[in-house]
Amino acid sequence: MAYGDEDYKTARLRFAPPPQAFPQRVIDLGDRDPFALSKRGVCYILSETLVDVCGPVPVYSSRLVQKVTGGDGLQTCASFEITFDPAHEHLVVHTASVLRDGVRREAASPAAFELLRRELNLERAMYDGRLTAHMIIPDVCIGDVVETAFSIVGANPALGGRLSQHFRLQWSSPAIETDCRLRAPEDRRLAIQTRGAVPPVEDTVEDGVRQLRWRMIDAPVYIYDADTPASFVGHAEVHIADSMTWSDVSDLFREAYATDVLPAGLEDAVAEMAAAPHTAEGRVAEALRYVQRLLRYHSIGVGAGGFRPRAIRDIWDSRYGDCKDASRLLVAILTRLGFKACPALVNTQLREGLAEALPHATAFDHCIVRVDVNGQAWWLDPTCSPQFGSLSHLTRPPYKVGLPLAEDAELEKIPEAARKMICETTEHWTFGRKASDPAELKLRTVYRDWRADDMRRWRENEGADGVSLRMREGLESAYGELSELEPLIWSDDPAANRLEVLEHYRVHRPYAVNEGGDKGVRFESRDDVVGETLKTQYRPRRDQPIDLGSPRIVRTERLFVFPIKPQITPWRLRFEGPGVHGVSEFRWLDEYKGRHLIEVDVEHRIVPVEAVQDYFAFLQKMRASNGVSFNLATNRSGKLKSPSTGATGWKSWLLVLGLVFAFGALRLLLQAA
């Protein structure tokens, strides 16, 4: 039976020897010690991959050989799972065997496998229909060598037979050998891109078949930091794709988004939009919000559905859809309103890194809309929760580049809006005369841009009372128990996409008692700016760029009203880092009022590798100046008192007056004598 023949179309899982081009060669460890090369109880001896596109359908073959070196590796090595799409792929299992004391035991059989439908993105309302073939290899012990091999036959027809394969040659665990091969007809035009320390390719041709092979032996591990940009590739990797342009990619998908007949109910809604007294910009913004409110996000990517939208009638009737459906619907509405609009493909992870990639059919993971308004291009994401603001105040998609599904398309830059102060908080503190007195705290927070949208969505889903409770609990984690003196007050300016929230509390115990011999008390402000905005952990040998998130400004200002004057020396510090700035200052407004300001300004999203250590130096300084704290002395009755600067207070004045009278009396006595 040949791979890809008619029999495979009626079976989702078969058992057969590996393809002739994928022989199970003998492995020689040499003098290596597998136990010294293990991680979490596993030594990865061989990872072997072959992609063969010489036949009627592509065949992806994989072989993994691993040795159990510790107890933690038993579960890892004994679990054999392969995920595939039964709509257009078929799975062939070659082996699941255990080698012990030179004797090989085969464990793969139809009875050993279960076919499970595991929707990995179920919580995100995404269904792709993929199946997982799963088995537990029995009787695996420490010291065993476990070998698994399989092939997946077929590919999604929506891709038009276009090839795009990434070979990863370097892993987060030690691997003795990684072997990756591609077999293709000699005359097939291929594009190849390498990243990292990729070894030289073995490029051979035999009987009209070209084979490309990359092998890495004893490759060093490569581990990514949590905040490394997805566009950065530091490990050794090879990307092979059919030679094509971005215009070819656009042509592959754009016909699926062709203008469709609008249902009667939708035509009526569009007519109402057209009749409303809006400007062109206002009409586009209202059309966007209409789709955002209308559709519930739900993705069914079974078969070609992962790459093609549904018919507009189906989208309208079901009132749900994914990014492709929402974009198709919005484009249809905008077109009816007289605008030039088209869907546009983006990559939410690679973002600007897409401009450095090879053009290929699977380059994108999201669809948005590009529309021309008065000669200016605007990029809209109809899958977002309803966005507020006029067109110029809408939060713009952060994907950097997009591919319009239009004739002669090229990648286009998606312009970013000027960075905004997305969160600006003012805390107003009024302290009592005694250390035990509660303090009054008023907060005014202004949210803008996407933070305003986030707050509206939070209130919509949790209710005003739920938001109020969570905000109070957040403050209590820093300042202890609070009582709400007034309900939360919301003031919304939808057109400007600006939201203001007012809070009013009684802080029952604003001070902490100093430890040791000092009987005074101490106040410490919370860190709601530096720690919340700059979360990267210091690593002295970091060799990867840092993703700081969207450019933004975050500021907190604290106004303190004291019953006495504490001993706080004013300061003003400004810190400069690579693409990021910070300010920390304290100054006196009058004898009893002080003002503290902390601000972080993220000007650029990415900190390049060469500037990482400069960023860490900046971060250390910012964290050391992330708030304000002060000590207050108390007397025996618990009242706050000003710092001692010699003899002060009424008792000191009595002492001074007593000394004056004493010297005067002594002088009179001397004169009388």
Disulfide bonds with the S-S distance in Angstrom:
none
